[in-house]
Amino acid sequence: MKILLQPPRDGATEWHAALSSALPDAAIAVWPDALEEPDYALVWKPPAELFARVRPAKAIFNLGAGVDVLLAVPTLPDGVPVIRLEDAGMAVQMAEYVTLAVMRAYREVDAYAAQQREGRWQPRRRIAKPAFGVGILGFGVLGRAVANALAPFGFPLRGWSLRRKVFPGVESFAGRGELFSFLAASRMLVCLLPSTNETRGLLDRAALEALPRGAHLVNVARGDIVVDEDLVAALDRGHLAGATLDVFREEPLPSGHPFWHHPRITLTPHTSAVTLVEDSIAQVADKIRRLERGESVTGLVDRVRAY
C-alpha cells in the first residue's frame, strides 16, 4: 500500500510518525516527495501542483472536517472518492467552546465585567431560560455534540439543516422555508454549517434581523457564511447584543478589520476545535483498512453538496 501525506506544514513529523505507527506496512512519502500513483493521499489545503503531479488511485482523505478548500483546488481529480474526518476529537472541543459562549451570554458575563470596570454594584434581572432559545444552524456530528452538551442546562434547543434531522430534545427545522421561523426563536444562534454554494452569505442583513432583539451569534463554522458588514451593522444598531467569532473570511484576520476592536465581538484565532493528530490518524487508518478489505466507509463527500 502506498500513501502520500501532505499534512499541515508545522506538523509533518508528528503526522508521519502517527501514520507509520498506525499502518506499519505502508510505504509513505511526505509531500513534496511524491510516490508514483499512490493508493491514498492524506492532504490539508493542498497546492494545485500536488494533484497535477499525483493522482491517488483509491481515495483522498481531507485532514479536517471542512472540505471547501480541498474541493476548490482546480486540479482535484474527478472520479476519486474524497473522505473527510468525522469528529476525530473535534466534537468535544467544539461543544466546550460553544457551551462557554452560551453560558457567558446567558449569565451576562460581559455586562458584569463592564460594571466592574465602572465600580458599579448592580445585580441584573435574570433572563428567563424558556426565552433563551439556542438555535444550532447545521445539525451534523458537531451540531449533535453541541446539543448533547447543552441539554443538561435546560435551554430550549432547536436545530436547522437543509434536510430534516430528528434528535431527542431538539425541535427540528429544515430548508429555506423554515429558516426564518428558526432564527426568530434563536436568542443564541450557533453556526456550524459547512461552506457551500447554498450557505455562503446566508447570515446577511435579513437573516440577522430575523433573530430576536438582543440575540447573540456564535460562528465556529466558516467565515464566509456571515456577511461581515451586515453583522457589524446589526451590532451597532443594538439589534444583536454580541458575537463570538472563531472563523473569518480571511485568516489570519487582517489588522485593520473592524472585528478586532468592536466592543460587542469576542474573537479567537480559529481554535474552537483543532485537529488532533492521533485521533485523526486512527480514524483514517481504520477507513483505509476497511477500503482495503472492500468494505464501505462513512465520511464520503458529496462533491455537489460540498460536504
Secondary structure, DSSP 8 states (H G I E B T S, - for coil): -EEEEE--GGGHHHHHHHHHHHSTTSEEEETTS--SS-SEEEESS--HHHHHH---SSEEEESSS--HHHHT-TT--TTS-EEE---TTHHHHHHHHHHHHHHHHHTTHHHHHHHHHHT---------GGG--EEEES-SHHHHHHHHHHGGGT--EEEEESS---BTTBEEEESGGGHHHHHHT-SEEEE-----TTTTT-BSHHHHHHS-TTEEEEE-S-GGGB-HHHHHHHHHTTSEEEEEE---SSSS--TT-TTTT-TTEEE-SS-SS---HHHHHHHHHHHHHHHHTT---S-B--TTTT-
